[in-house]
Amino acid sequence: MGALLALVSSLSWGVADFMGGLASRRAGAVHVLAVSYPSGAVVLTLIAMFVVPGHISGGALGWGVAAGLIGALAIGLLYRALSRGPMGIVSPVTAVMAGAVPVLVGVARGESLSTLALIGIACAGIAVVLVSRETGEQARVTPSTIVLALGSGVCIGLYLSAIGLAPADAGIWVAVTGRWVSTVLLVGVLVIFGRPFVRTGFPWLLVVTSGVIDACANGMFQLASQRGMLSIVAVVGSLYPVATVILAWVLLKERLNAVQLIGVALALIAAAMLSLSS
């Protein structure tokens, strides 16, 4: 049950990332997040109150605040990277890091890595090198975009770890708390830096929908972590690029060169190997 919920959450994250990245190209990442996060927070709060039972404790709130701080940084870096580079490259790079970090957290807590897991981590490193290769006219990804994607992946991995280590009786209140903390931070950035919000042409439906889907995916992942081991559900959750890559290929007609295609494929294989080994 835990793995199934994690798979549903990963597919939901992939769809939300595609929609959020597309919206960021039109309106900017900060403005998109300032609308999508509170939209998702409201819906997730209602679900926590009336659909999914859970206990609000000091531990749940603490992990929620930590997740919110990390999550705001993670999603900001991710949307910035998605707005600057091909989704088919950015998303897999973040995924392999998001899957590897919880494995390392598990090792720090005394869990042991299998041979398959070690091979998966090695494949992930090679994949990052391949997708960052600038060869030919089709190689549109820059080193700075790869750095953004890597940073986002590490933060996502830490976020998943924080959610997974939360109290088992918290329902989805850790995800709810984290979403509201991230919302306050993102809106604060928008206000402090005085970035004007232009409503004309703003993709409201796209942004609100992506926010709701992303928030619900967070809630599903918390439920998955309560029903399975962190090292399993986290790496299954990191398979979200599958949906993003397919949507970008079908709807945006994105094209990658041969070296980058190999890197993308290896990244997805690495994420799958980490999932199977956990």
NORVEN-V396720 format. One record per residue. PSI is psi as a letter, one per 20 degrees, with the letter a starting at -180 (none if undefined). BURIAL is + if it has 24 or more other ideal C-beta (glycine too) atoms within 12 Angstrom, else -. D_CENTER is the distance of its C-alpha to the mean C-alpha in Angstrom with 1 decimal. Layout:
psi->(PSI/PSI)
burial->(BURIAL/BURIAL)
d_center->(D_CENTER/D_CENTER)
This chain:
psi->(g/g/h/g/h/h/g/g/h/g/h/g/g/g/g/h/g/g/g/g/h/g/h/h/h/h/i/q/g/g/h/g/h/h/g/h/g/h/g/h/g/g/g/h/g/h/g/h/h/i/g/o/q/q/p/o/r/h/g/g/g/g/h/g/g/g/h/g/g/g/h/g/g/g/h/g/h/g/h/g/g/h/i/h/r/p/h/i/g/g/g/h/g/h/g/h/g/h/h/h/g/h/g/h/g/h/g/h/j/i/q/q/p/r/h/h/g/g/g/g/g/g/h/g/g/h/g/g/g/g/i/i/p/n/p/r/h/i/n/j/p/q/h/h/h/g/g/g/g/g/g/g/g/g/h/g/g/h/g/h/g/g/g/h/j/r/q/i/j/i/c/k/h/g/h/g/g/h/h/h/g/h/g/g/g/g/h/g/g/g/g/g/i/k/p/p/o/o/h/p/j/p/m/g/g/g/g/g/g/h/g/g/g/g/g/h/h/g/g/h/h/g/h/g/h/i/j/r/q/g/i/g/h/g/h/h/h/j/j/h/i/g/g/g/g/g/g/h/g/g/h/i/k/q/p/q/r/g/g/h/g/g/g/g/g/h/g/h/g/g/h/g/h/h/g/h/i/none)
burial->(-/+/+/-/+/+/+/+/+/+/+/+/+/+/+/+/+/+/+/+/+/+/+/+/+/-/+/+/+/+/+/+/+/+/+/+/+/+/+/+/+/-/+/+/+/-/+/+/-/-/-/+/-/+/-/+/-/-/-/+/+/-/+/+/+/+/+/+/+/+/+/+/+/+/+/+/+/+/+/+/+/+/+/+/+/+/+/+/+/+/+/+/+/+/+/+/+/+/+/+/+/+/+/+/+/+/-/-/-/-/-/-/+/-/-/-/+/-/-/+/+/-/+/+/-/-/+/+/-/+/+/+/+/-/-/-/-/-/+/+/+/-/-/-/+/+/+/+/+/+/+/+/+/+/+/+/+/+/+/+/+/+/+/+/+/+/+/+/-/+/+/+/+/+/+/+/+/+/+/+/+/+/+/+/+/+/+/-/-/+/-/-/-/-/-/-/-/-/-/-/-/-/+/-/-/+/+/+/+/+/+/+/+/+/+/+/+/+/+/+/+/+/+/+/+/+/-/+/+/+/+/+/+/+/+/+/+/+/+/+/+/+/+/+/+/-/+/+/-/-/-/-/-/+/-/+/+/-/+/+/+/-/+/+/+/+/+/+/+/+/+/+/+/+/+/-/+/+)
d_center->(20.8/17.9/16.8/17.3/15.3/12.3/13.0/13.2/10.0/8.3/10.6/9.9/6.3/7.9/10.7/9.1/7.5/11.1/12.9/11.3/11.9/15.3/16.2/15.4/18.0/20.5/20.1/18.1/14.6/16.3/18.3/15.6/13.5/16.9/17.5/14.3/13.5/17.1/17.3/14.6/16.0/19.4/18.7/16.8/19.8/22.2/20.7/20.9/24.4/25.9/24.0/22.4/24.8/23.7/25.4/24.5/25.6/25.5/23.2/20.7/20.9/20.6/17.4/16.1/17.2/15.7/12.3/12.8/14.0/11.2/8.5/10.7/10.9/7.4/6.8/10.4/10.2/7.6/9.9/12.8/12.2/11.7/14.9/16.8/16.2/16.1/12.9/14.3/14.2/11.3/8.6/10.6/11.1/7.6/7.6/10.9/10.4/7.6/10.3/13.2/12.7/13.1/16.0/17.6/17.3/19.1/21.7/22.3/23.0/25.5/23.7/25.0/23.3/24.9/26.1/23.6/20.7/22.5/22.9/19.2/18.3/21.2/20.0/16.6/18.6/20.9/18.2/16.9/20.6/21.3/18.6/19.7/23.3/24.9/27.6/29.4/29.0/25.9/23.9/22.3/19.5/20.7/20.3/18.9/16.0/15.4/15.6/13.0/10.6/11.7/11.5/7.9/7.4/10.0/8.7/5.5/8.3/10.6/8.8/8.8/12.3/13.4/12.6/14.3/17.3/18.1/21.4/21.7/23.7/21.3/20.2/17.1/18.5/16.2/13.2/15.8/17.0/13.7/13.1/16.6/16.5/13.7/15.8/18.9/17.6/16.3/19.6/21.5/20.4/21.5/24.8/25.6/25.2/27.0/25.0/26.8/25.1/26.6/26.7/28.6/26.5/23.3/21.1/21.2/20.6/17.6/15.9/17.0/16.0/12.4/12.3/14.0/12.0/8.6/10.8/12.5/9.6/9.2/12.9/13.2/11.1/13.6/16.4/15.4/15.5/18.9/20.2/19.2/18.7/15.6/16.1/16.1/13.5/10.8/11.5/12.0/8.5/7.5/9.7/7.6/9.2/12.4/12.3/11.1/13.9/16.4/16.1/16.4/19.3/21.0/20.7/20.5/22.6/20.7/22.7/22.0/24.9/25.9/24.6/21.1/21.2/22.2/19.3/16.8/18.7/18.9/15.1/14.7/17.8/16.6/13.5/16.1/18.6/16.5/16.0/19.7/20.9/19.3)
